[in-house]
Amino acid sequence: MYRIFPIDTSRLPPGIPFIIGNEAAERFSFYGMRSILLAYMTLYLVQPDGTNHMFGTKEAEAWIHLFVGSAYFFPIFGGILADAYWGKFKTIMLLSICYCLGHACLAFMGVWGDSRVWLLLGLSLIALGSGGIKPCVSSHVGDQFCKRNKHLISKVFGWFYFSINFGAFMSGLLTPFLLEAAR
């Protein structure tokens, strides 16, 4: 059974640090993976037997544009699921699992099966998961507040949006170094 009313407190709702931390990690994951995707697809993609299976630059760019476009199209899908079927919390949970499965697919590249199939399946699941949770998370933050602690809501949304930008910024700094270190 899900709680349908926020906890009656004058303090910060207990779920807020987890929501903010999760959002920072999600943005780090999305933008970090996106920042190295072209290089990975055109320079590093190999089959399990070690043979090259790289994309040409134009083909890789087309797939990346489709991936990013899908990630920004799927909020429509996530909003419909949340509003008409599952509710925000269940939508966030299930599509976050979808997101994680997408990264698991990326982990299988070069280990077993066709690397391109794992890559495209992983990107599809990440786009669905990332896009699907976008319309739900901000309103989920707002749902944590009651009348006694609503004075904290603007402060929390400031931290929430800071965490989004911080995760995206840090991924742009760190992920290219991680790619290079993995070589």
VOFI-202492 format. One record per residue (C-alpha): residue in one letter; y, z, x; residue number from 1. Coordinates in nm, 4 decimals, m for minus. Layout:
! VOFI-202492
A / Y / Z / X / NUM
...
! end
This chain:
! VOFI-202492
M / 0.0000 / 0.0000 / 0.0000 / 1
Y / 0.3411 / m0.0950 / 0.1351 / 2
R / 0.6452 / 0.1296 / 0.1135 / 3
I / 0.8932 / m0.0365 / m0.1232 / 4
F / 1.1850 / 0.1984 / m0.0633 / 5
P / 1.3395 / 0.2953 / 0.2710 / 6
I / 1.2876 / 0.6433 / 0.4101 / 7
D / 1.5621 / 0.8717 / 0.2771 / 8
T / 1.7343 / 0.9830 / 0.5963 / 9
S / 2.0832 / 0.9964 / 0.7422 / 10
R / 1.9455 / 0.8997 / 1.0838 / 11
L / 1.8305 / 0.5699 / 1.2296 / 12
P / 1.5236 / 0.4428 / 1.0406 / 13
P / 1.2124 / 0.4966 / 1.2562 / 14
G / 1.0979 / 0.1330 / 1.2416 / 15
I / 1.4195 / m0.0138 / 1.3821 / 16
P / 1.3369 / 0.0175 / 1.7557 / 17
F / 1.0065 / m0.1624 / 1.6953 / 18
I / 1.1696 / m0.4426 / 1.4973 / 19
I / 1.4407 / m0.4897 / 1.7604 / 20
G / 1.1909 / m0.4776 / 2.0480 / 21
N / 0.9614 / m0.7245 / 1.8757 / 22
E / 1.2489 / m0.9648 / 1.8145 / 23
A / 1.3562 / m0.9506 / 2.1809 / 24
A / 0.9974 / m1.0181 / 2.2898 / 25
E / 0.9591 / m1.3038 / 2.0408 / 26
R / 1.2778 / m1.4731 / 2.1589 / 27
F / 1.1781 / m1.4210 / 2.5241 / 28
S / 0.8436 / m1.5812 / 2.4471 / 29
F / 0.9849 / m1.8784 / 2.2566 / 30
Y / 1.2734 / m1.9636 / 2.4877 / 31
G / 1.0784 / m1.8848 / 2.8025 / 32
M / 0.7950 / m2.1145 / 2.7073 / 33
R / 1.0426 / m2.3785 / 2.5961 / 34
S / 1.2361 / m2.3600 / 2.9249 / 35
I / 0.9339 / m2.4601 / 3.1344 / 36
L / 0.7602 / m2.6839 / 2.8835 / 37
L / 0.8880 / m3.0180 / 3.0136 / 38
A / 0.8015 / m2.9301 / 3.3731 / 39
Y / 0.4601 / m2.8014 / 3.2692 / 40
M / 0.3762 / m3.1059 / 3.0586 / 41
T / 0.4886 / m3.3580 / 3.3228 / 42
L / 0.3854 / m3.1843 / 3.6468 / 43
Y / 0.1143 / m2.9219 / 3.5916 / 44
L / m0.1096 / m3.0102 / 3.2966 / 45
V / m0.4697 / m3.0565 / 3.4124 / 46
Q / m0.8138 / m3.0723 / 3.2574 / 47
P / m1.0741 / m2.7991 / 3.3233 / 48
D / m1.2346 / m3.0222 / 3.5894 / 49
G / m0.9023 / m3.0404 / 3.7771 / 50
T / m0.8085 / m3.3971 / 3.6828 / 51
N / m0.4471 / m3.4629 / 3.5924 / 52
H / m0.3726 / m3.4864 / 3.2231 / 53
M / 0.0048 / m3.4870 / 3.2447 / 54
F / 0.2409 / m3.6490 / 2.9970 / 55
G / 0.5015 / m3.9060 / 3.0905 / 56
T / 0.8577 / m3.7767 / 3.0670 / 57
K / 0.9473 / m3.9676 / 2.7483 / 58
E / 0.6231 / m3.8676 / 2.5749 / 59
A / 0.6712 / m3.5020 / 2.6752 / 60
E / 1.0319 / m3.5050 / 2.5543 / 61
A / 0.9210 / m3.6482 / 2.2191 / 62
W / 0.6606 / m3.3720 / 2.1758 / 63
I / 0.9116 / m3.1043 / 2.2759 / 64
H / 1.1672 / m3.2332 / 2.0246 / 65
L / 0.8989 / m3.2336 / 1.7548 / 66
F / 0.8014 / m2.8784 / 1.8508 / 67
V / 1.1589 / m2.7436 / 1.8458 / 68
G / 1.2441 / m2.9344 / 1.5272 / 69
S / 0.9346 / m2.7914 / 1.3601 / 70
A / 1.0255 / m2.4380 / 1.4680 / 71
Y / 1.3605 / m2.4829 / 1.2916 / 72
F / 1.2060 / m2.6523 / 0.9860 / 73
F / 0.9403 / m2.3879 / 0.9200 / 74
P / 1.1879 / m2.1165 / 0.8112 / 75
I / 1.1867 / m2.2965 / 0.4751 / 76
F / 0.8097 / m2.2475 / 0.4610 / 77
G / 0.8377 / m1.8827 / 0.5706 / 78
G / 1.1048 / m1.8110 / 0.3121 / 79
I / 0.8926 / m1.9577 / 0.0329 / 80
L / 0.5869 / m1.7601 / 0.1458 / 81
A / 0.7880 / m1.4378 / 0.1628 / 82
D / 0.9731 / m1.4827 / m0.1656 / 83
A / 0.6968 / m1.6259 / m0.3820 / 84
Y / 0.3662 / m1.5055 / m0.2389 / 85
W / 0.3334 / m1.2492 / 0.0390 / 86
G / 0.6590 / m1.0571 / 0.0676 / 87
K / 0.8566 / m1.0171 / 0.3905 / 88
F / 0.6345 / m0.7702 / 0.5717 / 89
K / 0.3070 / m0.9552 / 0.5149 / 90
T / 0.4729 / m1.2868 / 0.6039 / 91
I / 0.6047 / m1.1383 / 0.9286 / 92
M / 0.2667 / m0.9876 / 1.0149 / 93
L / 0.0514 / m1.2921 / 0.9373 / 94
L / 0.2828 / m1.5476 / 1.0943 / 95
S / 0.3241 / m1.3250 / 1.4009 / 96
I / m0.0541 / m1.3406 / 1.4362 / 97
C / m0.0272 / m1.7197 / 1.4024 / 98
Y / 0.2349 / m1.7122 / 1.6790 / 99
C / 0.0048 / m1.5073 / 1.9047 / 100
L / m0.2854 / m1.7441 / 1.8351 / 101
G / m0.0586 / m2.0273 / 1.9493 / 102
H / m0.0075 / m1.8551 / 2.2824 / 103
A / m0.3832 / m1.7930 / 2.3037 / 104
C / m0.4352 / m2.1680 / 2.2625 / 105
L / m0.1947 / m2.2274 / 2.5513 / 106
A / m0.4028 / m1.9867 / 2.7595 / 107
F / m0.7118 / m2.2059 / 2.7025 / 108
M / m0.5448 / m2.5119 / 2.8548 / 109
G / m0.7291 / m2.6060 / 3.1694 / 110
V / m1.0119 / m2.3611 / 3.0987 / 111
W / m1.2195 / m2.5292 / 2.8310 / 112
G / m1.1905 / m2.8506 / 2.6304 / 113
D / m0.9104 / m3.1033 / 2.6260 / 114
S / m0.5878 / m2.9531 / 2.7651 / 115
R / m0.3663 / m3.1700 / 2.5471 / 116
V / m0.5471 / m3.0603 / 2.2314 / 117
W / m0.4996 / m2.6927 / 2.3253 / 118
L / m0.1343 / m2.7588 / 2.4114 / 119
L / m0.0520 / m2.9384 / 2.0874 / 120
L / m0.2471 / m2.6887 / 1.8748 / 121
G / m0.0719 / m2.4011 / 2.0520 / 122
L / 0.2729 / m2.5536 / 2.0080 / 123
S / 0.2011 / m2.6184 / 1.6393 / 124
L / 0.0964 / m2.2581 / 1.5784 / 125
I / 0.3949 / m2.1231 / 1.7732 / 126
A / 0.6356 / m2.3433 / 1.5760 / 127
L / 0.4790 / m2.2288 / 1.2482 / 128
G / 0.4820 / m1.8619 / 1.3490 / 129
S / 0.8281 / m1.8606 / 1.5044 / 130
G / 0.9863 / m2.0576 / 1.2242 / 131
G / 0.8007 / m1.8739 / 0.9522 / 132
I / 0.9245 / m1.5298 / 1.0516 / 133
K / 1.2891 / m1.6328 / 1.1059 / 134
P / 1.4043 / m1.5926 / 0.7429 / 135
C / 1.2268 / m1.2591 / 0.7048 / 136
V / 1.3150 / m1.0445 / 1.0040 / 137
S / 1.6907 / m1.0027 / 0.9454 / 138
S / 1.6429 / m0.9009 / 0.5843 / 139
H / 1.3574 / m0.6719 / 0.6897 / 140
V / 1.6047 / m0.4905 / 0.9171 / 141
G / 1.8430 / m0.4440 / 0.6243 / 142
D / 1.5623 / m0.3156 / 0.4024 / 143
Q / 1.5110 / m0.0175 / 0.6348 / 144
F / 1.8364 / 0.1467 / 0.5229 / 145
C / 1.9148 / 0.3765 / 0.2307 / 146
K / 2.2473 / 0.5068 / 0.0978 / 147
R / 2.2521 / 0.8007 / 0.3402 / 148
N / 2.2233 / 0.5907 / 0.6556 / 149
K / 2.3889 / 0.2654 / 0.5534 / 150
H / 2.6817 / 0.3557 / 0.7812 / 151
L / 2.4492 / 0.2660 / 1.0729 / 152
I / 2.3609 / m0.0827 / 0.9507 / 153
S / 2.6377 / m0.2725 / 1.1332 / 154
K / 2.5525 / m0.0935 / 1.4580 / 155
V / 2.1838 / m0.1811 / 1.4175 / 156
F / 2.2567 / m0.5462 / 1.3403 / 157
G / 2.4715 / m0.5559 / 1.6538 / 158
W / 2.1734 / m0.4315 / 1.8553 / 159
F / 1.9408 / m0.6675 / 1.6682 / 160
Y / 2.1432 / m0.9773 / 1.7523 / 161
F / 2.2014 / m0.8511 / 2.1057 / 162
S / 1.8224 / m0.8239 / 2.1494 / 163
I / 1.7788 / m1.1840 / 2.0335 / 164
N / 2.0327 / m1.3102 / 2.2857 / 165
F / 1.9085 / m1.0788 / 2.5602 / 166
G / 1.5487 / m1.1971 / 2.5151 / 167
A / 1.6560 / m1.5612 / 2.5230 / 168
F / 1.8819 / m1.5069 / 2.8259 / 169
M / 1.6238 / m1.3141 / 3.0285 / 170
S / 1.3563 / m1.5724 / 2.9574 / 171
G / 1.5771 / m1.8457 / 3.0993 / 172
L / 1.6145 / m1.6426 / 3.4181 / 173
L / 1.2602 / m1.5157 / 3.4633 / 174
T / 1.0216 / m1.7757 / 3.3224 / 175
P / 1.0973 / m2.0513 / 3.5764 / 176
F / 1.0259 / m1.7996 / 3.8545 / 177
L / 0.6979 / m1.7058 / 3.6869 / 178
L / 0.5984 / m2.0727 / 3.6652 / 179
E / 0.6738 / m2.1217 / 4.0337 / 180
A / 0.4885 / m1.8021 / 4.1302 / 181
A / 0.1816 / m1.9193 / 3.9364 / 182
R / 0.1561 / m2.2379 / 4.1436 / 183
! end
